[in-house]
Amino acid sequence: MQKIGVFVCWCGSNIAATVDVETVSDALAREPGVVFSTNYQYMCSQAGQDMIQEKIRELGLTGVVICSCSPRMHEATFRRACEKAGLNPYLVEIANIREQCSWIHKDKAVGTEKAIILGRAAIAKVQLNAPLTAGESPVTKRALVIGGGIAGIQTALDIAEAGFPVDIVEKKPTIGGKMTQIDKTFPTLDCAACILTPKMVDAAQNEKINIISYAQVEEVAGFVGNFSVKIRKRARFVDETKCTGCGLCTEKCPQKNVPNEFNQGLDNRRAIYIPFAQAVPKVATIDPNYCTMLKTGKCGVCSKVCTAGAIDYRQQDEIIQQEYGAIVAATGFEPISMEKFDEFAYSQSPDVVTSLEFERLMNAAGPTGGTLLRPSDGKHPHTLVFVQCVGSRCDGGEKGKPYCSKICCMYTAKHAMLTREKYPDTEVYVFYIDVRTPGKNFDEFYRRAVEEYGVHYVKGMVGKVAPENGKLKVQASDLLGGRQLHIDADMVVLAAAIEPDRSARPLATMLTASMDTNDFFTEAHPKLRPVESPTAGVFLSGACQGPKDIPETVAQAGAAAAKVIGLLSRDHLTCNPCVAESNELMCNGCSACEKVCPYGAITYIDKEFRGPNRTTLVRRVAQVNPAVCQGCGACTVACPSGAMDLKGFSNAQIMAEVDAICK
Amino acid sequence: MTYSYFPGCTLKTKGKDLDLWGRASMEALGIQLQELPQWQCCGAVYPQARDEIATKLSAVRALASARDQGRELVTLCSACHHVIKRVNGDMRSDETIRSRANAYLQLETPYGGETRVLHYLEVLRDAVGFEELKKRVVNPLTGRRIGAYYGCLLLRPSGEMGFDDPENPAILEDFIRAIGAEPVVYAMRNECCGGYTTLENKDYAARQAGKVLANALNCGAEELITACPLCLYNLQTNGGGALPVRYFTELLAQALGVKEGTA
């Protein structure tokens, strides 16, 4: 015989103002199986919890129903309290009479009636609850960071600092990411390389950090604490252990016409190359798309000049299989293609550049050695027009992105300011929709560009850039002046919107981590869990979660590391016992559940069953891995034979609730 | 292959060359353009007002007539194409316009946007194919540097016109390559020539046309081609004669050997 206790909470006036709690507890006292029913001002308080515990002990309650706030708020609190009194925590049910009742109703009579119904449903369910015991799974104390930009580096350094081993998988030949290409950083104008490259070296020298460069994640299996990851380390045709990074091969290679991605294609590199002087690891890589030896079998110059004997034309891709407890996505961003924005004549004139290209043109390690020269004729530009929001804040979605790329206002102010500082003979115009500079010392920075450096900020957009006779004829609107502007510019700089790196989408699929419509990773909660993915054990660092500047990226990278450290410092993880379970006697092996499972928790095995007349039957049946199952319930709906059920939310329990509500 | 063909008023009067050489060339390419019976002026300007139905009706008649013949409808004039294609989109997607237009017209079968509207250039690109066209050319216009002038109506709004990128189009450049000449890309090729203002503000029209021609000239073009009679008129008459401007069909006819001469 069930002995159920009902505890109705007032939540101060939150519930009591629109629900007559006295009537509710009286009504629920008359439900079958209920032996005790009461109400109290704050059930979650110590006094409230004590009362529940006392009644469990005194009356030997077999089930507890608490009519209160959302289970998201205090289910764990009440479960813990009941467990202390000797009741299995899964024999506690919450009827949400706050968020789903008192807060949304004004009429007290209606609210009271609904609260009674919700309480009745919970009582009906708890009658069928079975005690559940949470299992445990061990934690592999090693983290994987995918992406070796400033986000990934910072996360890895912080995790390593706590003593856990970390692997960084970077798809490029060097770590460092976009920040390596940046000249100076706002708002302090310190040199990006000077603050980044020491961190790259720290990462390389840290015993706990293993950098797997020129590699990509190919497969992810497993679950929080127990991920199993397959990494493909691409052949760089150079033995990393032998190469000293002397760079002789990169000078002698006869294939000179390979677009240099580090300089955004503004100059060329060789087929064998070290991306830049401070690369980590500082080893050469042969680009198989351009190497004459790899393509035709004739050349071999690099091999002849290499004194270390590091060149290996027969090197193969290497597959690394490794176990991890936690995975951090730090895949970063890319500027969008300017293909659809040819009103700015990007494809028509080399003097129309993106901001990242401009960054290289201003950088001492860039193609012009830091002197600002027009790409078309190598001359000094006098009039520069910066266009903000190219592809950002576009509605309609046919071209561009609906969101604000967030970093462009600040780097454009930086570019404009640096240009005016280095070349006082220039006229610099910035066209903007809005100037958005929230952030510590950010607005002051922008004001300085306007007030001290005399940059012409014009509210309005550029409509057309027409290259003609060595000039760029810019047609734009000045919205505040209410007039059209025609500027003959020498260079036009486009602040291209940023989008997630192309590798993010396939990675999200592998990780079963969710993404938004723009392919940014979604966080578990936009405010309260900003660095966790909704998939347990997967964390987010940097611009893969949304546009971010460097300070914000570093802050998020540290936060992600803290979450990883918290996870890896545990020896075991408690599993959620409310997982799917297959009744093997009813399962017909159809695979419907396996197909809908978003977590890959269901597998099939051939199992022997006892048949009639002492025979043995082998049948294919579903098996749920309770450590992987997240209890979403998709399989229980998909199962055509009713074999699949969710513990704690069984079909019978749900139906009992529905019956109680419809009674 | 036979298409229904809507020439439009201008092609019967001021713009005869566009029509004449367009038809002759298609015939040479083995494609029949069958002129719609009893067509009327398309309205010339697409009415932006949501409740303006009357000026859309003649376009609907042409569309319904092509539908009744079971053919795709080809147009050549940029303005006609613009109006007819957009009205067709309205008839397909806007319940109010569809029901009101049908209530006016009382067609035997109500029209709901079934006809596929194609520009002549799309037929060249997608049905003939520029590779195939290249093979059919007998008088390649080798060495001629030609700028394509798209104007404003042909490609925009791109969501509705949908046959090339309005900011970075390629269809006319590909056409120029196919007839053996060299395309000159210049920024003003897809800007308005100002032709619409020629009656009320001739100075403005002239200034705008001048900009287009100067930009083309400075980018190395020796002549321009267009598909729009109004652009041709404005560039020729108000533009100051900086560059010769012709209909693209005329050059097509020359390349195919349908029209004699080279200029």
Interface residues (C-beta under 8 A of the other chain):
Chain A: E339 K340 F341 D342 E343 A345 S347 Q348 G396 E398 K464 V465 A466 P467 E468 N469 K473
Chain B: S158 G159 D165 E167 N168 V185 Y186 A187 M188 E191 A214 N215 N218 C219
